[in-house]
């Protein structure tokens, strides 16, 4: 949407960060077997701009599991038709999530 872009037609990085957090939290939720909260963005790299009209796909993978925490790596690809269809890795990030119980306090991550 135009409200998510700058004057040059690039999508705001904050919008991309939100999509990355959603993708990462789904992977963490599935692996933890329940609710998780984001506690850190360990790294975030923007390789290419995301343009209005790009179709983005986010791919998330749990790369480390601790007692209560999980680190998830997320890659974002943009498909665009700029003189011919192409797919570019535009962003990648590592985020840390902590599994929490109903009391919103850290809990042990379930064994696989």
N, C-alpha and C positions, 0 to 999 in steps of 0.2 A: 504494500500500500504506500501511497505517496507520503503519508505521515511517518513512515519508517525509513525515509531516505533523506539524503542531503541534497543540496542544490545541484549536484553533478550527476544525480541519478544512482548513486551507490547506496546500498542498504547500510543503515547504521550498524556499527559493530556491536552495540548493546543488544540489538534485536537478535543477531547471530548468537551472542553469548547466551541469551535466554533459550534459544532452540537447543544449543549444546547442553545446557543444564537439564532440560527436559529429557533429551536422549540419554544422557549419563545417568540421570536418576532412575529411569526405567530399567536400565541394565543393573544398577546397584540394588534396586528394589527386588528384582527377580532373584538375584544371587543371595541377597540377605534374607529373603523370605519374609519381607515385611517392610514397614516404613523406614525411610532413610532421610537424613537431612544433609544438605551441602555444608561442608565446613571449610573448604579451601578450594581455590582455583590455583593449582600448582604451576601450571604453565598455559599460555594461550598464544597461539601464533596465527596471524592473518597473513596468508601467502598471496592471495589475489582478492580483489574486490568482488562483492556479490552485487550484481546489477538487477534492476527491476526487470522482471521477465525470466530470470534464471529459475530453474527448478532445482531446489537443494535437497540433498539427502544426507542424513546424519547416521553414522555407523559407530556404535559404542561397544567397547569390550572391557570387561573387568580384567585388570592386569595385576592386581595385588589384593590379597585379602588378609587383614589383620584380625585381632580378636573382636574388635567392634567396628573397624573401619574398612573401607574398600577404596581403591584407586581405580578410576575408570578413564580409559583413553577414548577420545571421541574424534573422529575425522569427519569433515564436512566437504562434500563434493557439490559443485554447481554444474548443471547441464545447461548449455546455452547454444543458440544457433547463430553464431557470428560468422557468416560466410560458410557455413557447414556445421553440423552438430559436433560439439566437443564436450568433454567432461573434464573438469579441472578440480584438483584438491585445493580448496580455498582457505580452509581453516583446520587446525588441530589443537587439541587441548587435553590436559590431564586434570581431573578434579577428584577431590577426596570427599567421600560421604561417610557418615556414621549411622549405623543401625540404631534405631530408638524404639522403645516399647511404648505402651499406651500412656505411661507416665512421662513420656518425652525425654527420658534419661537413656544414656547409652546402654545397649544390650549386646550380648555376644551374637556374632554372625553365625547362623546355622551352618553346620558342616554340610559339604556337598553331598 
